[in-house]
Amino acid sequence: MTIPFLSFDVMHGPIKKALREAFNEVLDSNSFIMGKQVELFESSYAAFNKVSECVGVSNGLDAIQLSLEVLGVGKGDEVIVPSNTYIATLLAVSFVGAKPVLVEPDINTYNIDVTKIESAISDLTRAIIPVHLYGRACEMDAIMRISEKHNLFVIEDNAQAHGAVTGEGQTGSFGHMNATSFYPGKNLGALGDAGAVTTNHEQYAAKARVLRNYGSQKKYYNEVIGHNMRLDELQAALLNVKLKELPRWTFQRKEIAGWYNEFLRPVEELVLPVSTSLDAHVYHLYVIRTSLRDDLQAWLHNAGIGTLIHYPVPPHLQKAYKNLGFQKGDFPIAEEIANTCLSLPLWPGMVKKDVEQVAKSIQAFFISVKKTV
Ligand SMILES: Cc1ncc(COP(=O)(O)O)c(C=O)c1O
């Protein structure tokens, strides 16, 4: 690919030495599980996320499941999730024995439509999981008002929006428990699997610490039936290096999104991300929409430009969820997004010339389409 979807080389280049030093430090320490790197990362990420508590865990899926377990959500309960999220949001609900109840997103923001949440609430509803999709913060003030009115828990899925700001606070700080992923391609990514829960409730964090570690506080003494959902010391050490870069990387992501907006605004056939306050979107992904998505993706591929689709099949149409009994047409907005969305190349350090080349190739595609009509 001339322009890949994501270039780790460019992102990691300037910090490779520091990453290697972090690796060596862990190697030389002979401490590989729950050591000082995990402790340092938890306090640093809590400070970054403006919460009192951060508990490092194994990955984002486990972070959501652990959050649900800490809040006592389980068998027979219903949990409201957006109909266009990544499958992990639903899987976590299923793993605790609860039922995911799908609510359509807003077609402009791609985040859960807050005006549709209340009609999905039943006597069995225990929690709402808003997902800050593509890096755009959900309307958390409105969601928290709904949760208070109906006495529901909120668990933010903040896998894609590290550092986004909405209303009075930062994503990952509003909910009773909040889950995030440090999958390598995320805005803050480990060099392997990693995740965390964040909260301002000390008692929930304490429960999460026990549950992530075999239900144990004291080695070989088990208080509850727990998991092994620990964050590796090595990943924590690498994350400690990368967290320092996150503000700079977020600034660059926003700048790149601005360039795409500038170059693509003249292309009438495209739906671009709707504008928002500068802090509310951290552009994990720059997602455009067109009914000619598949042809455009093939065109860009032939031009050496990497793109991805987030996500091609909405959860209700996944084979894994056929037990929910849904059919095509049941969630038309989620389906419309799945059929038309395309994520363009974006990584911190991507230069304006590359953004312009992607935009020019997109323009050339639509010119060629007009010629053939
Ligand atoms: C919205 C969302 N939720 C949850 C996850 C799950 O995270 P992980 O891959 O670390 O399990 C991801 C990313 O993969 C995600 O994008």
The ligand as a Gaussian input file, in Angstrom:
#p B3LYP/6-31G(d) Opt

LIG

0 1
 C      -16.332000      -0.035000      20.798000
 C      -15.466000      -1.162000      21.255000
 N      -15.809000      -1.850000      22.355000
 C      -15.040000      -2.863000      22.810000
 C      -13.900000      -3.246000      22.156000
 C      -13.168000      -4.461000      22.648000
 O      -11.855000      -4.213000      22.982000
 P      -10.776000      -5.397000      22.911000
 O      -10.470000      -5.656000      21.495000
 O       -9.600000      -4.831000      23.665000
 O      -11.371000      -6.562000      23.623000
 C      -13.498000      -2.545000      21.007000
 C      -12.259000      -2.824000      20.262000
 O      -11.813000      -3.806000      19.845000
 C      -14.307000      -1.486000      20.544000
 O      -13.987000      -0.809000      19.438000

